[in-house]
Structure formats: C-alpha cells, structure tokens
Amino acid sequence: MVESINELTLKLANFLMEKNGGVESLSISGVIIYMTLSLIHYGLHGSDKDKLSDFLNSNFSFSEFACPSYVLQFTCISTFGMEKFSKIGISQSAIFYSTPLEEYFQKFAMRAYKIDYKYLEYTHRGFQMMEMNNWARSLQDSPFTENIDESLDEDLRMLIINAYFIRFHWGLQSKNRYTKLRKFTLNETREVYVKMMRMVNIFRCFDDNTLNASIVFVPLKENNICAAIVLPHEMNNSSTMKSWYNKSRYFKISVVLPRFGFIQKISMKSFLEFNQLNGLFDKKEADLTNIIYGGGYINDYIHVSSINVNDSGSHAIHFSNTKLYFRGSNLTSDFHVNRPFIFYLYDIIDNLVLHFSVITDPLSDI
C-alpha cells in the first residue's frame, strides 16, 4: 500500500505541474487522497469500482459478501494513514450532500475514517458557501481564514472536501540571526530576494548523477520523519525517493532554505477524469447507490492544504531546543536552495511520503 500511495502522490504532482506549466507551487498529501478514494471505492458499484481499484493499485479482490474482510481492510487503510499523517499535520474531511446517505455507509465511514457529514440545500448557493467555510474554519488552529470559494456548476448532489495544514518542528531549529535576505531565481529572466534560514549540522545527503539532482534530508523533531529537499524540482517515480535515502551518506552541511508558505485549493476532478474515472462525476453513469440513497454522483472532490515553513518548522510554535549547534567551516558543504525545488516529508521507517510540495515561488503567499 505504501508504494501505491507514493505512486499516486507523484502521479498527481506530475499532472498538476504539467497542467500549470510548471510555474505554480503545489501542496498535496497522497496519504489523505488515497484514504478518501479508498472510501469512495468502498461505496461504488459497477465498472467504476474496478477502474478505481486498478487506479489505486489495490488488491480489493474480496467478494461483496465477504464483509468482515472487506471492512477490515478499509479500516486498516484508514488507521495506518491517519496515524502516519498526524505526525506532520492536522486534517479533517467532509462529505456535503443534498440527498440522504445510506445509513450503513455513513456509520462505517464515521467509524473508520472519522469523516464529517454536512447536509446542504442543493439549490441555495449562499447557504452552501457559508456552511463549507464555517466547516473549514472549525479545524483546530485552522489557518483557513479566507473563504473556500467553491462554485458548483450543477445542483449539489455530493461534494467531498479534504482540509489540512502541515505542522511540524525542525529537529534543530534555525537561529533567527542567521536568517537573511538572499537571491532566489524564479526563472531565466526573474530573480527575487527572499528571507532564507540557515541550518548547519550533520545531514544525510545524496547526489543523483543520473537525474542531475541533489538531495538533503533534514530531520524533524518527530522521530523517524525528515524533510527531503530536492534540487532541481523534478521526480520520476517513488522507487527513486526510496533509493535516494538508502544511498545517502552523512556530511556536515550548511543548508540555506527559503521561508515559504501558501494555501492551495485543488479540484481532483480533472485528475480523476484524466485517469478514466469520469464516470464518478456523470449524472447518468455514476453508481453510488451504496453511498447515496437512491443513487447519485459526485459534483467535485476538493483538496485544500496549507504549509508555512519558517525557522521553527511549519505552522509551529517555537520551542526550546538544547541540541548542539554547529558552526560552518572549510569542511562544511553548502546546500543553497536558490531556485525552484521539491520539499517532501518522509517517513523513514515505512518509506512513505506524507506530504509533497513543489516550491516555485517562496513569496507566493507570505
């Protein structure tokens, strides 16, 4: 399952970067998305169920009547995913609907996925917007102060929203006095000055000559979790990420990293339609009778995220750090992040990418 989550993460990242021409930053969690799509799969019928199973690269081969095993597998997916993601973020998900949901599905999803359910009048746009925004702001310490403007093209049947923000502390915080304005190259014709923090320590590092990429792994306060910083911002498959860490070695490195942060809303609809799952959103073809009473379709699936990286971490409260600080010397290698880069949070034990972002402009929203 870990490999499937990582592959989904990279597949979505590559799709979004190609869609926006590689000029916009992005922030996604394949863990959250995989769990949500697994829940949708649980309530599907017909060919779309098989298509989604293939897309998730999962072995949902149980008979519809083998309920104990079927339920157990989905529960395990949710438990594993939420336990891992909670190490680096706070999240909530909801299904907004206008037609009653099947009682069995609702009970299962609440128990296994801790998902919220919100009834909305299907024709009252103003009421819909108010309820969605109030829900997003109800997330503990929510950074979503702006409205989640989601205009539905059709009358609401079912809308799915993930909302989360990334919260972590660096294992070794950067000292404020080392944070300075430095040059960051956005593209061939534009440069900006941004605040960059500096961390000097013994970090794992690897140079991939095949991809002409350099990677450094910066530990977080949470055990066995690190931030991987990749120059340049290209990636081909999940096995590459695993090999990078396994091949990396310890060096004394001065990491100079921009502060960055932004809130992003992504519709998953075009991505799923691109992967032949357009039937989920089709009024005539969708078969969600195990989810919606009398059947229905999905209007959209929205993924809202926030990351805000600074000297302490992301959305982090400053804490006292007693670890040894190193000073730079002639023996210190420089890792200067002065152009677009990949920044992903990595569970070392399970080789799982918990969150993935591409930063093309550190000043995009801070």
CORCORLIN-V6125 format. One record per pair of residues at least 6 apart in sequence whose ideal C-beta (glycine too) atoms are under 6 Angstrom apart, sorted by sequence separation. I is the first residue (numbers start at 1). J is the second residue. D is the distance in whole Angstrom. If there is no record, write none. Layout:
I&J&D ; I&J&D
This chain:
109&115&5 ; 121&127&6 ; 185&191&5 ; 279&285&4 ; 280&286&6 ; 289&295&5 ; 308&314&6 ; 312&318&5 ; 53&60&5 ; 62&69&5 ; 137&144&6 ; 207&214&5 ; 219&226&5 ; 279&286&6 ; 307&314&5 ; 308&315&5 ; 346&353&6 ; 347&354&6 ; 62&70&5 ; 120&128&5 ; 136&144&4 ; 183&191&6 ; 184&192&6 ; 288&296&5 ; 206&215&5 ; 217&226&5 ; 218&227&5 ; 344&353&5 ; 345&354&5 ; 16&26&5 ; 183&193&6 ; 184&194&5 ; 345&355&5 ; 41&52&5 ; 120&131&6 ; 205&216&5 ; 217&228&5 ; 286&297&4 ; 136&148&5 ; 181&193&5 ; 344&356&4 ; 118&131&6 ; 203&216&5 ; 204&217&4 ; 215&228&6 ; 216&229&5 ; 133&147&5 ; 182&196&4 ; 283&297&5 ; 343&357&5 ; 133&148&6 ; 215&230&5 ; 12&28&6 ; 132&148&5 ; 179&195&6 ; 281&297&6 ; 342&358&6 ; 343&359&6 ; 213&230&6 ; 214&231&5 ; 281&298&5 ; 179&197&5 ; 280&298&5 ; 341&359&6 ; 178&198&4 ; 340&360&4 ; 9&30&3 ; 8&30&5 ; 93&115&5 ; 94&116&4 ; 95&117&6 ; 96&118&5 ; 98&120&6 ; 143&165&5 ; 174&197&4 ; 94&118&6 ; 96&120&5 ; 98&122&3 ; 139&163&6 ; 5&30&5 ; 174&199&5 ; 5&31&6 ; 8&34&6 ; 136&163&5 ; 5&34&5 ; 172&201&5 ; 215&244&5 ; 269&300&5 ; 42&74&5 ; 122&155&5 ; 267&300&6 ; 268&301&4 ; 78&112&5 ; 122&156&4 ; 78&113&5 ; 267&302&6 ; 268&303&6 ; 120&156&6 ; 75&112&4 ; 266&303&5 ; 74&112&6 ; 206&244&5 ; 38&77&5 ; 216&255&6 ; 265&304&5 ; 94&135&6 ; 206&247&5 ; 264&305&6 ; 206&248&4 ; 35&78&6 ; 205&248&6 ; 263&306&4 ; 204&248&4 ; 35&81&4 ; 204&250&6 ; 205&251&5 ; 92&139&5 ; 261&308&3 ; 171&219&4 ; 202&250&5 ; 205&253&6 ; 171&220&6 ; 260&309&5 ; 31&81&5 ; 90&140&6 ; 171&221&5 ; 202&252&6 ; 203&253&5 ; 259&310&5 ; 168&220&5 ; 169&221&4 ; 4&57&4 ; 31&85&5 ; 200&254&5 ; 199&255&5 ; 98&156&5 ; 198&256&5 ; 32&91&6 ; 196&256&5 ; 197&257&6 ; 97&158&5 ; 43&105&5 ; 196&258&5 ; 96&159&4 ; 194&258&5 ; 195&259&5 ; 95&160&6 ; 94&161&5 ; 93&162&5 ; 39&109&6 ; 92&163&6 ; 91&164&3 ; 39&113&5 ; 184&258&6 ; 254&328&5 ; 89&164&5 ; 89&166&5 ; 90&167&6 ; 88&166&6 ; 89&167&6 ; 254&332&5 ; 88&168&5 ; 252&332&5 ; 253&333&5 ; 254&334&5 ; 255&335&5 ; 256&336&5 ; 257&337&5 ; 251&333&6 ; 253&335&5 ; 260&359&5 ; 260&362&4 ; 262&364&5 ; 262&365&3 ; 258&362&4 ; 261&365&6 ; 261&366&4 ; 233&340&5 ; 233&341&5 ; 233&342&5 ; 242&351&5 ; 231&341&5 ; 230&342&4 ; 197&311&5 ; 229&343&6 ; 228&344&5 ; 227&345&6 ; 228&346&5 ; 216&335&5 ; 226&346&5 ; 225&347&6 ; 224&348&5 ; 201&326&5 ; 224&349&5 ; 233&358&5 ; 200&326&5 ; 200&328&5 ; 32&162&5 ; 87&222&5 ; 176&311&6 ; 174&311&4 ; 87&225&6 ; 158&296&6 ; 173&311&6 ; 157&296&5 ; 173&312&6 ; 157&297&6 ; 158&298&5 ; 159&299&5 ; 159&300&6 ; 160&301&4 ; 161&302&5 ; 162&303&5 ; 163&304&5 ; 164&305&6 ; 165&306&4 ; 166&307&4 ; 157&299&6 ; 156&299&6 ; 170&313&5 ; 169&313&4 ; 168&313&5 ; 168&314&5 ; 152&299&5 ; 169&316&5 ; 166&314&5 ; 167&315&4 ; 173&321&5 ; 165&315&5 ; 172&323&5 ; 184&338&5 ; 185&339&5 ; 143&306&5 ; 194&362&5 ; 194&363&6 ; 186&361&6 ; 105&290&6 ; 105&291&5 ; 102&290&6 ; 166&355&6 ; 102&293&6 ; 99&292&5 ; 100&293&4 ; 99&296&6 ; 55&275&6 ; 10&235&6 ; 51&276&6 ; 51&277&6 ; 10&238&6 ; 7&238&5 ; 48&279&4 ; 6&238&3 ; 48&280&6 ; 25&262&6 ; 27&264&5 ; 46&287&5 ; 45&287&4 ; 43&290&4 ; 43&291&4 ; 15&271&5 ; 88&345&5 ; 12&271&6 ; 84&347&6 ; 88&354&5 ; 85&354&6 ; 27&305&4 ; 27&307&5 ; 31&354&6 ; 29&355&5 ; 28&356&5 ; 27&357&5 ; 26&358&5 ; 25&359&5 ; 25&360&5 ; 23&360&6 ; 25&364&5 ; 13&356&6 ; 9&353&5 ; 6&353&5 ; 9&356&5 ; 2&350&6 ; 2&352&5
